[in-house]
Amino acid sequence: MTLRLFDTYTRSVRDFEPLQADHVGLYACGPTVYDYAHIG
């Protein structure tokens, strides 16, 4: 299964290609505990 994401720079949908084949990281600035959950 391929993960496809919208690239806001190129304004197109692209296949996700990790920098390392065996590792993917995710940055999250922290939970939104004072309101509804959201991204961004």
PDBQT receptor file of N, H, CA, C and O in Angstrom, charges set to zero:
ATOM      1  N   MET A   1       0.841  -1.165   0.000  1.00  0.00    +0.000 N 
ATOM      2  CA  MET A   1       0.000   0.000   0.000  1.00  0.00    +0.000 C 
ATOM      3  C   MET A   1       0.897   1.242   0.000  1.00  0.00    +0.000 C 
ATOM      4  O   MET A   1       1.839   1.331   0.787  1.00  0.00    +0.000 OA
ATOM      5  N   THR A   2       0.608   2.173  -0.862  1.00  0.00    +0.000 N 
ATOM      6  H   THR A   2      -0.157   2.101  -1.502  1.00  0.00    +0.000 HD
ATOM      7  CA  THR A   2       1.397   3.390  -0.994  1.00  0.00    +0.000 C 
ATOM      8  C   THR A   2       0.708   4.536  -0.274  1.00  0.00    +0.000 C 
ATOM      9  O   THR A   2      -0.498   4.739  -0.414  1.00  0.00    +0.000 OA
ATOM     10  N   LEU A   3       1.485   5.282   0.498  1.00  0.00    +0.000 N 
ATOM     11  H   LEU A   3       2.464   5.117   0.612  1.00  0.00    +0.000 HD
ATOM     12  CA  LEU A   3       0.966   6.473   1.162  1.00  0.00    +0.000 C 
ATOM     13  C   LEU A   3       1.130   7.640   0.212  1.00  0.00    +0.000 C 
ATOM     14  O   LEU A   3       2.238   7.933  -0.237  1.00  0.00    +0.000 OA
ATOM     15  N   ARG A   4       0.024   8.311  -0.097  1.00  0.00    +0.000 N 
ATOM     16  H   ARG A   4      -0.877   8.074   0.268  1.00  0.00    +0.000 HD
ATOM     17  CA  ARG A   4       0.057   9.451  -1.006  1.00  0.00    +0.000 C 
ATOM     18  C   ARG A   4      -0.346  10.694  -0.230  1.00  0.00    +0.000 C 
ATOM     19  O   ARG A   4      -1.314  10.679   0.531  1.00  0.00    +0.000 OA
ATOM     20  N   LEU A   5       0.402  11.760  -0.428  1.00  0.00    +0.000 N 
ATOM     21  H   LEU A   5       1.188  11.772  -1.046  1.00  0.00    +0.000 HD
ATOM     22  CA  LEU A   5       0.179  13.009   0.293  1.00  0.00    +0.000 C 
ATOM     23  C   LEU A   5       0.090  14.170  -0.684  1.00  0.00    +0.000 C 
ATOM     24  O   LEU A   5       0.671  14.134  -1.768  1.00  0.00    +0.000 OA
ATOM     25  N   PHE A   6      -0.651  15.206  -0.282  1.00  0.00    +0.000 N 
ATOM     26  H   PHE A   6      -1.123  15.235   0.598  1.00  0.00    +0.000 HD
ATOM     27  CA  PHE A   6      -0.731  16.410  -1.103  1.00  0.00    +0.000 C 
ATOM     28  C   PHE A   6       0.453  17.303  -0.769  1.00  0.00    +0.000 C 
ATOM     29  O   PHE A   6       0.639  17.692   0.384  1.00  0.00    +0.000 OA
ATOM     30  N   ASP A   7       1.252  17.627  -1.778  1.00  0.00    +0.000 N 
ATOM     31  H   ASP A   7       1.101  17.311  -2.714  1.00  0.00    +0.000 HD
ATOM     32  CA  ASP A   7       2.421  18.487  -1.630  1.00  0.00    +0.000 C 
ATOM     33  C   ASP A   7       1.982  19.927  -1.897  1.00  0.00    +0.000 C 
ATOM     34  O   ASP A   7       1.649  20.274  -3.030  1.00  0.00    +0.000 OA
ATOM     35  N   THR A   8       1.980  20.763  -0.858  1.00  0.00    +0.000 N 
ATOM     36  H   THR A   8       2.250  20.481   0.063  1.00  0.00    +0.000 HD
ATOM     37  CA  THR A   8       1.521  22.141  -1.032  1.00  0.00    +0.000 C 
ATOM     38  C   THR A   8       2.512  22.976  -1.843  1.00  0.00    +0.000 C 
ATOM     39  O   THR A   8       2.136  24.012  -2.391  1.00  0.00    +0.000 OA
ATOM     40  N   TYR A   9       3.766  22.544  -1.926  1.00  0.00    +0.000 N 
ATOM     41  H   TYR A   9       4.072  21.703  -1.480  1.00  0.00    +0.000 HD
ATOM     42  CA  TYR A   9       4.764  23.272  -2.712  1.00  0.00    +0.000 C 
ATOM     43  C   TYR A   9       4.507  23.108  -4.208  1.00  0.00    +0.000 C 
ATOM     44  O   TYR A   9       4.522  24.083  -4.959  1.00  0.00    +0.000 OA
ATOM     45  N   THR A  10       4.269  21.856  -4.637  1.00  0.00    +0.000 N 
ATOM     46  H   THR A  10       4.257  21.064  -4.027  1.00  0.00    +0.000 HD
ATOM     47  CA  THR A  10       4.026  21.593  -6.060  1.00  0.00    +0.000 C 
ATOM     48  C   THR A  10       2.540  21.558  -6.400  1.00  0.00    +0.000 C 
ATOM     49  O   THR A  10       2.163  21.477  -7.569  1.00  0.00    +0.000 OA
ATOM     50  N   ARG A  11       1.695  21.621  -5.362  1.00  0.00    +0.000 N 
ATOM     51  H   ARG A  11       2.002  21.687  -4.412  1.00  0.00    +0.000 HD
ATOM     52  CA  ARG A  11       0.238  21.565  -5.510  1.00  0.00    +0.000 C 
ATOM     53  C   ARG A  11      -0.197  20.315  -6.277  1.00  0.00    +0.000 C 
ATOM     54  O   ARG A  11      -1.037  20.377  -7.174  1.00  0.00    +0.000 OA
ATOM     55  N   SER A  12       0.398  19.176  -5.898  1.00  0.00    +0.000 N 
ATOM     56  H   SER A  12       1.081  19.126  -5.168  1.00  0.00    +0.000 HD
ATOM     57  CA  SER A  12       0.057  17.906  -6.525  1.00  0.00    +0.000 C 
ATOM     58  C   SER A  12       0.138  16.788  -5.498  1.00  0.00    +0.000 C 
ATOM     59  O   SER A  12       0.742  16.947  -4.438  1.00  0.00    +0.000 OA
ATOM     60  N   VAL A  13      -0.476  15.658  -5.821  1.00  0.00    +0.000 N 
ATOM     61  H   VAL A  13      -0.967  15.528  -6.683  1.00  0.00    +0.000 HD
ATOM     62  CA  VAL A  13      -0.429  14.485  -4.951  1.00  0.00    +0.000 C 
ATOM     63  C   VAL A  13       0.809  13.681  -5.315  1.00  0.00    +0.000 C 
ATOM     64  O   VAL A  13       1.058  13.396  -6.487  1.00  0.00    +0.000 OA
ATOM     65  N   ARG A  14       1.586  13.316  -4.290  1.00  0.00    +0.000 N 
ATOM     66  H   ARG A  14       1.383  13.547  -3.338  1.00  0.00    +0.000 HD
ATOM     67  CA  ARG A  14       2.832  12.586  -4.522  1.00  0.00    +0.000 C 
ATOM     68  C   ARG A  14       2.903  11.372  -3.622  1.00  0.00    +0.000 C 
ATOM     69  O   ARG A  14       2.330  11.359  -2.532  1.00  0.00    +0.000 OA
ATOM     70  N   ASP A  15       3.612  10.346  -4.085  1.00  0.00    +0.000 N 
ATOM     71  H   ASP A  15       4.077  10.357  -4.970  1.00  0.00    +0.000 HD
ATOM     72  CA  ASP A  15       3.884   9.176  -3.251  1.00  0.00    +0.000 C 
ATOM     73  C   ASP A  15       4.872   9.578  -2.160  1.00  0.00    +0.000 C 
ATOM     74  O   ASP A  15       5.826  10.313  -2.416  1.00  0.00    +0.000 OA
ATOM     75  N   PHE A  16       4.638   9.093  -0.946  1.00  0.00    +0.000 N 
ATOM     76  H   PHE A  16       3.864   8.496  -0.738  1.00  0.00    +0.000 HD
ATOM     77  CA  PHE A  16       5.551   9.355   0.164  1.00  0.00    +0.000 C 
ATOM     78  C   PHE A  16       6.773   8.464   0.034  1.00  0.00    +0.000 C 
ATOM     79  O   PHE A  16       6.645   7.248  -0.109  1.00  0.00    +0.000 OA
ATOM     80  N   GLU A  17       7.964   9.063   0.084  1.00  0.00    +0.000 N 
ATOM     81  H   GLU A  17       8.068  10.051   0.200  1.00  0.00    +0.000 HD
ATOM     82  CA  GLU A  17       9.224   8.325   0.017  1.00  0.00    +0.000 C 
ATOM     83  C   GLU A  17      10.055   8.715   1.233  1.00  0.00    +0.000 C 
ATOM     84  O   GLU A  17      10.578   9.828   1.293  1.00  0.00    +0.000 OA
ATOM     85  N   PRO A  18      10.183   7.800   2.215  1.00  0.00    +0.000 N 
ATOM     86  CA  PRO A  18      10.946   8.136   3.422  1.00  0.00    +0.000 C 
ATOM     87  C   PRO A  18      12.432   8.316   3.110  1.00  0.00    +0.000 C 
ATOM     88  O   PRO A  18      12.949   7.731   2.158  1.00  0.00    +0.000 OA
ATOM     89  N   LEU A  19      13.114   9.130   3.920  1.00  0.00    +0.000 N 
ATOM     90  H   LEU A  19      12.694   9.605   4.693  1.00  0.00    +0.000 HD
ATOM     91  CA  LEU A  19      14.547   9.342   3.741  1.00  0.00    +0.000 C 
ATOM     92  C   LEU A  19      15.333   8.080   4.054  1.00  0.00    +0.000 C 
ATOM     93  O   LEU A  19      16.356   7.808   3.427  1.00  0.00    +0.000 OA
ATOM     94  N   GLN A  20      14.849   7.300   5.036  1.00  0.00    +0.000 N 
ATOM     95  H   GLN A  20      14.017   7.521   5.545  1.00  0.00    +0.000 HD
ATOM     96  CA  GLN A  20      15.452   6.014   5.381  1.00  0.00    +0.000 C 
ATOM     97  C   GLN A  20      14.398   4.943   5.138  1.00  0.00    +0.000 C 
ATOM     98  O   GLN A  20      13.255   5.090   5.572  1.00  0.00    +0.000 OA
ATOM     99  N   ALA A  21      14.764   3.883   4.457  1.00  0.00    +0.000 N 
ATOM    100  H   ALA A  21      15.693   3.764   4.104  1.00  0.00    +0.000 HD
ATOM    101  CA  ALA A  21      13.797   2.848   4.082  1.00  0.00    +0.000 C 
ATOM    102  C   ALA A  21      13.162   2.152   5.280  1.00  0.00    +0.000 C 
ATOM    103  O   ALA A  21      12.017   1.708   5.200  1.00  0.00    +0.000 OA
ATOM    104  N   ASP A  22      13.897   2.052   6.393  1.00  0.00    +0.000 N 
ATOM    105  H   ASP A  22      14.827   2.413   6.458  1.00  0.00    +0.000 HD
ATOM    106  CA  ASP A  22      13.390   1.296   7.543  1.00  0.00    +0.000 C 
ATOM    107  C   ASP A  22      12.950   2.174   8.713  1.00  0.00    +0.000 C 
ATOM    108  O   ASP A  22      12.704   1.661   9.805  1.00  0.00    +0.000 OA
ATOM    109  N   HIS A  23      12.847   3.503   8.502  1.00  0.00    +0.000 N 
ATOM    110  H   HIS A  23      13.047   3.920   7.616  1.00  0.00    +0.000 HD
ATOM    111  CA  HIS A  23      12.500   4.387   9.617  1.00  0.00    +0.000 C 
ATOM    112  C   HIS A  23      11.755   5.617   9.108  1.00  0.00    +0.000 C 
ATOM    113  O   HIS A  23      12.168   6.255   8.140  1.00  0.00    +0.000 OA
ATOM    114  N   VAL A  24      10.648   5.937   9.781  1.00  0.00    +0.000 N 
ATOM    115  H   VAL A  24      10.312   5.419  10.568  1.00  0.00    +0.000 HD
ATOM    116  CA  VAL A  24       9.897   7.157   9.486  1.00  0.00    +0.000 C 
ATOM    117  C   VAL A  24       9.635   7.853  10.809  1.00  0.00    +0.000 C 
ATOM    118  O   VAL A  24       9.192   7.219  11.767  1.00  0.00    +0.000 OA
ATOM    119  N   GLY A  25       9.904   9.147  10.871  1.00  0.00    +0.000 N 
ATOM    120  H   GLY A  25      10.264   9.662  10.093  1.00  0.00    +0.000 HD
ATOM    121  CA  GLY A  25       9.653   9.928  12.080  1.00  0.00    +0.000 C 
ATOM    122  C   GLY A  25       8.461  10.855  11.869  1.00  0.00    +0.000 C 
ATOM    123  O   GLY A  25       8.072  11.150  10.739  1.00  0.00    +0.000 OA
ATOM    124  N   LEU A  26       7.898  11.303  12.974  1.00  0.00    +0.000 N 
ATOM    125  H   LEU A  26       8.214  11.063  13.892  1.00  0.00    +0.000 HD
ATOM    126  CA  LEU A  26       6.760  12.220  12.917  1.00  0.00    +0.000 C 
ATOM    127  C   LEU A  26       6.959  13.294  13.964  1.00  0.00    +0.000 C 
ATOM    128  O   LEU A  26       7.207  12.988  15.130  1.00  0.00    +0.000 OA
ATOM    129  N   TYR A  27       6.854  14.542  13.565  1.00  0.00    +0.000 N 
ATOM    130  H   TYR A  27       6.653  14.791  12.618  1.00  0.00    +0.000 HD
ATOM    131  CA  TYR A  27       6.958  15.655  14.501  1.00  0.00    +0.000 C 
ATOM    132  C   TYR A  27       5.558  16.129  14.847  1.00  0.00    +0.000 C 
ATOM    133  O   TYR A  27       4.741  16.375  13.959  1.00  0.00    +0.000 OA
ATOM    134  N   ALA A  28       5.286  16.254  16.117  1.00  0.00    +0.000 N 
ATOM    135  H   ALA A  28       5.950  16.054  16.838  1.00  0.00    +0.000 HD
ATOM    136  CA  ALA A  28       4.012  16.808  16.587  1.00  0.00    +0.000 C 
ATOM    137  C   ALA A  28       4.331  17.828  17.668  1.00  0.00    +0.000 C 
ATOM    138  O   ALA A  28       5.136  17.557  18.559  1.00  0.00    +0.000 OA
ATOM    139  N   CYS A  29       3.713  18.989  17.598  1.00  0.00    +0.000 N 
ATOM    140  H   CYS A  29       3.060  19.209  16.874  1.00  0.00    +0.000 HD
ATOM    141  CA  CYS A  29       4.049  20.056  18.534  1.00  0.00    +0.000 C 
ATOM    142  C   CYS A  29       3.399  19.850  19.898  1.00  0.00    +0.000 C 
ATOM    143  O   CYS A  29       3.695  20.590  20.837  1.00  0.00    +0.000 OA
ATOM    144  N   GLY A  30       2.539  18.880  20.019  1.00  0.00    +0.000 N 
ATOM    145  H   GLY A  30       2.299  18.279  19.256  1.00  0.00    +0.000 HD
ATOM    146  CA  GLY A  30       1.907  18.610  21.306  1.00  0.00    +0.000 C 
ATOM    147  C   GLY A  30       0.402  18.500  21.162  1.00  0.00    +0.000 C 
ATOM    148  O   GLY A  30      -0.166  18.943  20.164  1.00  0.00    +0.000 OA
ATOM    149  N   PRO A  31      -0.239  17.916  22.146  1.00  0.00    +0.000 N 
ATOM    150  CA  PRO A  31      -1.690  17.732  22.063  1.00  0.00    +0.000 C 
ATOM    151  C   PRO A  31      -2.451  19.045  22.252  1.00  0.00    +0.000 C 
ATOM    152  O   PRO A  31      -2.001  19.945  22.961  1.00  0.00    +0.000 OA
ATOM    153  N   THR A  32      -3.589  19.132  21.615  1.00  0.00    +0.000 N 
ATOM    154  H   THR A  32      -3.955  18.401  21.039  1.00  0.00    +0.000 HD
ATOM    155  CA  THR A  32      -4.478  20.271  21.812  1.00  0.00    +0.000 C 
ATOM    156  C   THR A  32      -5.460  19.876  22.898  1.00  0.00    +0.000 C 
ATOM    157  O   THR A  32      -6.453  19.199  22.627  1.00  0.00    +0.000 OA
ATOM    158  N   VAL A  33      -5.192  20.291  24.113  1.00  0.00    +0.000 N 
ATOM    159  H   VAL A  33      -4.386  20.840  24.333  1.00  0.00    +0.000 HD
ATOM    160  CA  VAL A  33      -6.009  19.855  25.248  1.00  0.00    +0.000 C 
ATOM    161  C   VAL A  33      -7.079  20.869  25.622  1.00  0.00    +0.000 C 
ATOM    162  O   VAL A  33      -7.911  20.588  26.484  1.00  0.00    +0.000 OA
ATOM    163  N   TYR A  34      -7.079  22.032  25.000  1.00  0.00    +0.000 N 
ATOM    164  H   TYR A  34      -6.404  22.260  24.300  1.00  0.00    +0.000 HD
ATOM    165  CA  TYR A  34      -8.018  23.091  25.349  1.00  0.00    +0.000 C 
ATOM    166  C   TYR A  34      -9.115  23.285  24.310  1.00  0.00    +0.000 C 
ATOM    167  O   TYR A  34      -9.987  24.135  24.494  1.00  0.00    +0.000 OA
ATOM    168  N   ASP A  35      -9.094  22.512  23.213  1.00  0.00    +0.000 N 
ATOM    169  H   ASP A  35      -8.386  21.821  23.063  1.00  0.00    +0.000 HD
ATOM    170  CA  ASP A  35     -10.080  22.669  22.147  1.00  0.00    +0.000 C 
ATOM    171  C   ASP A  35     -10.153  21.361  21.362  1.00  0.00    +0.000 C 
ATOM    172  O   ASP A  35      -9.510  20.378  21.730  1.00  0.00    +0.000 OA
ATOM    173  N   TYR A  36     -10.926  21.349  20.293  1.00  0.00    +0.000 N 
ATOM    174  H   TYR A  36     -11.449  22.148  19.994  1.00  0.00    +0.000 HD
ATOM    175  CA  TYR A  36     -11.028  20.175  19.439  1.00  0.00    +0.000 C 
ATOM    176  C   TYR A  36      -9.678  19.878  18.789  1.00  0.00    +0.000 C 
ATOM    177  O   TYR A  36      -8.908  20.795  18.503  1.00  0.00    +0.000 OA
ATOM    178  N   ALA A  37      -9.396  18.608  18.559  1.00  0.00    +0.000 N 
ATOM    179  H   ALA A  37     -10.021  17.863  18.791  1.00  0.00    +0.000 HD
ATOM    180  CA  ALA A  37      -8.140  18.219  17.922  1.00  0.00    +0.000 C 
ATOM    181  C   ALA A  37      -8.081  18.761  16.498  1.00  0.00    +0.000 C 
ATOM    182  O   ALA A  37      -9.094  18.805  15.799  1.00  0.00    +0.000 OA
ATOM    183  N   HIS A  38      -6.886  19.175  16.073  1.00  0.00    +0.000 N 
ATOM    184  H   HIS A  38      -6.063  19.140  16.641  1.00  0.00    +0.000 HD
ATOM    185  CA  HIS A  38      -6.698  19.710  14.728  1.00  0.00    +0.000 C 
ATOM    186  C   HIS A  38      -5.248  19.516  14.302  1.00  0.00    +0.000 C 
ATOM    187  O   HIS A  38      -4.375  19.236  15.123  1.00  0.00    +0.000 OA
ATOM    188  N   ILE A  39      -5.014  19.668  13.026  1.00  0.00    +0.000 N 
ATOM    189  H   ILE A  39      -5.723  19.896  12.359  1.00  0.00    +0.000 HD
ATOM    190  CA  ILE A  39      -3.662  19.624  12.485  1.00  0.00    +0.000 C 
ATOM    191  C   ILE A  39      -3.344  21.021  11.964  1.00  0.00    +0.000 C 
ATOM    192  O   ILE A  39      -4.091  21.572  11.155  1.00  0.00    +0.000 OA
ATOM    193  N   GLY A  40      -2.251  21.585  12.424  1.00  0.00    +0.000 N 
ATOM    194  H   GLY A  40      -1.644  21.138  13.082  1.00  0.00    +0.000 HD
ATOM    195  CA  GLY A  40      -1.817  22.888  11.908  1.00  0.00    +0.000 C 
ATOM    196  C   GLY A  40      -2.209  24.058  12.690  1.00  0.00    +0.000 C 
ATOM    197  O   GLY A  40      -1.882  25.186  12.321  1.00  0.00    +0.000 OA
TER     198      GLY A  40
